[in-house]
Amino acid sequence: MASVDQREGTIQVQGQNLFFREARPGNGQVFASPCCCCMVSASPLRLGRTWVLCIGWPRLATGLWPLICQGLGRSKDAAAPAPIGEPAPSSFLAAVVEALELGPPVVISPSLSGMYSLPFLVAPGSQLRGYVPVAPVCTDKISAADYASVKTPALIVYGDQDPMGSSSFQHLKQLPNHRVLVMEGAGHPCYLDKPDEWHAGLLDFLQELA
């Protein structure tokens, strides 16, 4: 298996200490693409170790996709830039991307992280290489016109046993350039219920962006 370089640290963004973990292809390997995957935490207050492991750490990096996992602080005491479940300013995630020097990233956004990723996705001039929503919140707070304006390729993922995934899809399907991965028998954390199917679908989507 190809080697992977890993590190973690914190960055300052809009007065917040943001914790991140990073995995990149090791031994000076050339990336398959200049874009990287910025994964917003499954909780806006904490970057869960389970999510980091099951998302494909280090599967994406060994596939020559640099991987950044970003979360808001290390504890429940971290202050979110918006009330939980309400859209955050698009400038917040834009500032994260700039601080981590990502370039146009692929954003993988499960559950509560939709409050960050969706405003960033539909913001005028937003530069995303790809978008992978996994049953995110706030899909009902984006207008049909804003959805229709998005040109970013999207992979919409959810488990067929997850009511939130089904309801969020009714809004996300308004994205003009999307494909869908529905995991049969999987619930809300579908990437945990069907990790092999998740990794295969995600890597296939990323290869199309390369």
C-alpha angles and dihedrals in degrees: 000000000000116000122255128208113215133188140157135202146133135269131195114239123170092334095313130114105229119197119211141179121204135195123185134171108277134222093043094293116173115247118245087227136007091237122090136200117254110193118199114213120265084236119039088221101050139023103229118221091217091057092048093051098043097044089073109280106192099000094085093046093049086051087058095256112129109227129209121183112194130188138171106255129312100273147036088263092075113110117233117221090235136023111282110271094019124104113267121217111280088229091071098066090036088058090049091053090049094047092051091045091229103152114210102346137196105240117211107195125183128185115315093017088077086085087069104031102046097056088047091049096053098037114120110263094012111164111210125154091203143340128222112185116188107196093310128185124241095044089127091055095065118087124237089242092054092049091049092052094059116105096176115116111246136197108202111204131186143140118253090229092058116093090193091055092051094048094046090051091059087066100033092055086074088075104108098217107044143127127195134229112190113184112212115225093011127123133205095306090050092160087063095043095049107018097161092051090046094051093046093050094044095048091047090054093047092050089056088056094049 
